[in-house]
Amino acid sequence: MANSAQARKRARQAVVARAHNGSLRSRLRTAIKAVQKAVVGGDKAAAQAVFRTSTSTIDSIADKKIIHKNKAARHKSRLSAAIKAMAA
């Protein structure tokens, strides 16, 4: 348990930050799943539209350092590849 006033305050702040980061991480996962669902659905135009909106979500979460920028790039690359593979 925190003993100093500073440590108690940091513990309170950490609780708030953890909740906020968790909600952002949830938004990220939802955006990724939306693209995957559109790809499974088979409509390439719809998948591309969802991918465009999801890309901005993924980038904004990477900018906030919730995930690493390379992880964001990897997700975008794999989703894009899945959409491109739909034509074949």
Buried (B, 14 or more C-beta within 10 A) or exposed (E): EEEEEEEEEEEEEEEEEEEEBEEBEEBBEEBBEBBBEBBEEEEBEEBBEBBEEBBEBBBBBBEEEBBEEEBBEEBBEEBBEBBEEBEE
